[in-house]
Amino acid sequence: MRTCKDCEEEKELEEFVPYKSRGKPMRSYRCKLCDKEKRRRKYLANREEILKRNKEWREENPEQVKQARKDYRTKNRPQLIEKSKIYYEENKEACQATQKAYRKSHKAEIRATARVREFRDAEAIREKNRAYREKHKERLKEQSRAYSQTHKDQIREQHAEYRARKRSEKEGDAFSPGLSRWRPFDEDDLEFEKYIEELKGF
């Protein structure tokens, strides 16, 4: 047992701040709660200076910051996923609006990344899709039948468009590879050809 010099309460030794003196483990005469309160007061009194110093350190050591964040995400992955789910449910509309705005402003990069991922992980993607279809075979059949009944006109139009594109392909038009296999190249494709080449190295 030891008495804290700040709150003057008697507590177990494990309740006091540990430190080392000349390589030997020691315990402070200030308990953990009082030490935490002291640090909080010090932070509030010097907040601007501390934030500025931390920012300068991060700018000078970007690799250490990147590695520390990566280690933290790896160590706390389940908790972060659960926290993210809770936040999304509580702010669903705002999150969806942000995602929609991002997709709209980064259309070329998203399409290029999807294409490179398909080429790089083609076999893994096919195997994953095959396993999913096998596991949910009956549910997918029911969904397909329901969709066919409620979207007859749309399906008919898509089939007509597909046949027209197939005829164009036979006549020599260029078609883009990747997720949209029958989509002709448009002007946007030229803008991220270089981006695709950069991603192929990952």
Backbone torsions as a table, in degrees:
resi	resn	phi	psi	omega
1	MET	NA	149.3	179.7
2	ARG	-149.5	149.0	179.7
3	THR	-99.2	128.7	-179.9
4	CYS	-71.9	135.7	-177.4
5	LYS	-76.5	-12.7	179.6
6	ASP	-96.0	-59.3	-178.3
7	CYS	-86.6	-13.5	177.7
8	GLU	61.4	27.6	175.7
9	GLU	-98.6	145.7	178.4
10	GLU	-88.2	125.5	-175.6
11	LYS	-137.6	166.0	176.2
12	GLU	-64.9	155.1	-176.7
13	LEU	-62.2	-32.0	-179.4
14	GLU	-68.1	-15.0	-179.8
15	GLU	-83.3	-0.1	-178.5
16	PHE	-104.5	153.1	-174.4
17	VAL	-67.2	126.1	178.0
18	PRO	-83.3	151.3	174.3
19	TYR	-159.2	174.7	-179.4
20	LYS	-120.5	139.5	176.3
21	SER	-127.9	113.5	-176.9
22	ARG	55.6	38.9	177.6
23	GLY	82.9	-3.4	-179.0
24	LYS	-99.9	135.2	178.4
25	PRO	-68.9	131.2	-179.1
26	MET	-131.9	173.0	175.9
27	ARG	-128.4	135.0	179.9
28	SER	-70.4	165.2	174.7
29	TYR	-94.2	12.7	174.9
30	ARG	-116.0	128.1	-178.3
31	CYS	-70.6	165.7	-175.7
32	LYS	-62.9	-39.0	-179.8
33	LEU	-64.9	-43.9	179.1
34	CYS	-68.4	-37.2	178.3
35	ASP	-64.3	-40.5	178.0
36	LYS	-63.4	-42.2	179.3
37	GLU	-65.7	-38.7	178.4
38	LYS	-64.0	-42.7	178.1
39	ARG	-64.2	-38.3	179.7
40	ARG	-64.0	-44.0	179.0
41	ARG	-63.6	-40.2	179.0
42	LYS	-64.7	-39.8	178.8
43	TYR	-64.5	-45.5	-179.0
44	LEU	-64.2	-33.8	-179.1
45	ALA	-74.9	-23.7	-177.4
46	ASN	-127.8	33.1	-171.6
47	ARG	-58.2	-50.8	-176.6
48	GLU	-61.4	-43.3	-179.6
49	GLU	-65.2	-41.1	-179.8
50	ILE	-65.7	-44.1	179.1
51	LEU	-62.3	-41.4	179.1
52	LYS	-63.8	-43.6	179.8
53	ARG	-65.0	-40.8	178.2
54	ASN	-64.8	-40.5	178.9
55	LYS	-63.3	-43.0	178.9
56	GLU	-63.0	-39.7	179.3
57	TRP	-65.1	-41.5	179.3
58	ARG	-63.1	-39.6	179.1
59	GLU	-67.6	-30.7	-179.7
60	GLU	-84.3	-18.6	-176.9
61	ASN	-131.1	60.3	-176.0
62	PRO	-63.7	-34.9	-178.6
63	GLU	-68.1	-40.3	178.4
64	GLN	-66.0	-38.6	178.3
65	VAL	-64.3	-44.5	179.9
66	LYS	-61.8	-43.3	-179.6
67	GLN	-68.1	-39.4	179.8
68	ALA	-64.1	-41.3	178.6
69	ARG	-66.6	-39.0	178.3
70	LYS	-64.2	-44.0	179.1
71	ASP	-62.9	-39.8	-179.7
72	TYR	-64.5	-44.5	179.5
73	ARG	-63.8	-38.8	179.1
74	THR	-66.3	-42.5	-177.1
75	LYS	-71.1	-33.0	-173.6
76	ASN	-116.2	29.3	-174.2
77	ARG	-58.0	-49.6	-179.5
78	PRO	-58.9	-43.3	-179.9
79	GLN	-65.3	-39.2	180.0
80	LEU	-67.2	-38.2	178.5
81	ILE	-64.5	-45.0	179.8
82	GLU	-64.4	-41.4	178.8
83	LYS	-63.6	-40.2	179.2
84	SER	-64.8	-40.3	178.7
85	LYS	-63.0	-43.6	-180.0
86	ILE	-63.2	-43.9	-179.8
87	TYR	-63.1	-40.7	-179.1
88	TYR	-63.9	-42.8	-179.9
89	GLU	-64.8	-36.0	-179.1
90	GLU	-78.2	-21.2	-177.2
91	ASN	-132.1	43.5	-171.9
92	LYS	-59.4	-47.5	-176.5
93	GLU	-63.9	-43.3	179.4
94	ALA	-65.2	-40.7	179.0
95	CYS	-64.5	-43.5	179.5
96	GLN	-63.9	-39.2	178.2
97	ALA	-64.9	-40.4	178.4
98	THR	-65.1	-43.5	179.2
99	GLN	-63.5	-41.8	179.4
100	LYS	-63.1	-43.0	179.2
101	ALA	-64.5	-38.8	179.2
102	TYR	-65.6	-46.2	179.7
103	ARG	-60.7	-37.0	-179.2
104	LYS	-68.2	-39.0	-176.1
105	SER	-87.4	-11.1	-179.4
106	HIS	-126.0	36.0	-175.2
107	LYS	-58.2	-47.0	-176.6
108	ALA	-62.8	-45.6	-179.3
109	GLU	-63.9	-40.2	-179.6
110	ILE	-64.7	-44.4	179.5
111	ARG	-64.2	-42.4	-179.1
112	ALA	-65.5	-42.7	179.4
113	THR	-63.1	-40.1	179.2
114	ALA	-64.0	-40.3	-179.8
115	ARG	-66.3	-46.0	-179.8
116	VAL	-62.6	-40.7	179.3
117	ARG	-63.4	-37.6	179.8
118	GLU	-65.7	-42.7	179.1
119	PHE	-68.1	-38.7	-175.2
120	ARG	-74.2	-40.0	-174.8
121	ASP	-117.1	34.9	-174.1
122	ALA	-57.4	-47.1	-175.6
123	GLU	-67.3	-41.5	179.6
124	ALA	-64.8	-39.2	178.9
125	ILE	-65.0	-44.9	179.1
126	ARG	-61.7	-41.8	-179.1
127	GLU	-66.5	-40.1	178.7
128	LYS	-64.7	-44.3	178.5
129	ASN	-64.8	-38.6	-179.9
130	ARG	-64.6	-43.5	179.3
131	ALA	-65.2	-38.5	179.3
132	TYR	-65.6	-44.7	179.7
133	ARG	-63.1	-37.2	-180.0
134	GLU	-68.8	-38.7	-178.1
135	LYS	-71.2	-33.9	-175.2
136	HIS	-116.2	37.0	-173.5
137	LYS	-58.2	-51.3	-175.8
138	GLU	-66.1	-41.6	-179.6
139	ARG	-65.0	-38.9	179.6
140	LEU	-67.8	-37.3	176.7
141	LYS	-62.6	-44.2	179.6
142	GLU	-64.0	-41.3	177.8
143	GLN	-64.1	-39.6	179.7
144	SER	-64.8	-43.1	178.8
145	ARG	-64.3	-42.6	-179.9
146	ALA	-64.7	-40.8	-179.9
147	TYR	-66.2	-41.0	-179.5
148	SER	-62.2	-36.5	-179.3
149	GLN	-71.7	-33.8	-175.1
150	THR	-94.7	-7.7	-177.2
151	HIS	-132.1	40.0	-176.4
152	LYS	-59.3	-48.2	-177.1
153	ASP	-64.6	-42.0	-179.6
154	GLN	-64.2	-41.1	178.9
155	ILE	-64.5	-40.3	178.9
156	ARG	-62.0	-41.4	178.5
157	GLU	-66.4	-39.0	178.8
158	GLN	-65.1	-39.4	178.0
159	HIS	-63.8	-41.7	178.9
160	ALA	-63.8	-41.5	179.1
161	GLU	-65.2	-40.2	179.2
162	TYR	-62.2	-45.2	180.0
163	ARG	-63.7	-37.0	178.3
164	ALA	-65.1	-40.0	179.3
165	ARG	-68.1	-37.1	176.1
166	LYS	-62.0	-40.0	177.4
167	ARG	-64.6	-39.7	178.4
168	SER	-63.9	-36.4	179.1
169	GLU	-63.9	-42.6	179.4
170	LYS	-64.5	-27.0	-179.8
171	GLU	-83.8	-2.7	172.0
172	GLY	111.4	6.1	178.5
173	ASP	-69.5	150.3	177.7
174	ALA	-84.4	135.9	178.1
175	PHE	-122.3	143.3	-176.0
176	SER	-82.5	143.7	174.7
177	PRO	-80.0	175.7	173.9
178	GLY	105.3	-148.9	-173.8
179	LEU	-66.9	-41.6	179.2
180	SER	-98.4	83.8	-169.7
181	ARG	-70.6	-24.8	-176.2
182	TRP	-108.5	17.1	179.1
183	ARG	-90.4	126.5	178.6
184	PRO	-67.2	155.1	174.6
185	PHE	-64.0	139.5	173.1
186	ASP	-122.3	-174.7	-174.9
187	GLU	-64.6	-31.4	-178.4
188	ASP	-63.6	-29.4	-178.2
189	ASP	-60.0	-35.6	-178.0
190	LEU	-67.6	-24.9	-175.4
191	GLU	-75.6	-26.9	-177.3
192	PHE	-118.1	19.5	173.7
193	GLU	-61.3	-41.2	178.4
194	LYS	-65.5	-37.3	179.9
195	TYR	-63.9	-38.5	177.8
196	ILE	-61.4	-45.0	-179.0
197	GLU	-61.3	-37.6	178.3
198	GLU	-66.0	-38.4	-177.6
199	LEU	-75.0	-21.9	-176.8
200	LYS	-63.0	-20.9	-179.6
201	GLY	-78.3	-13.1	-177.8
202	PHE	-81.3	NA	NA
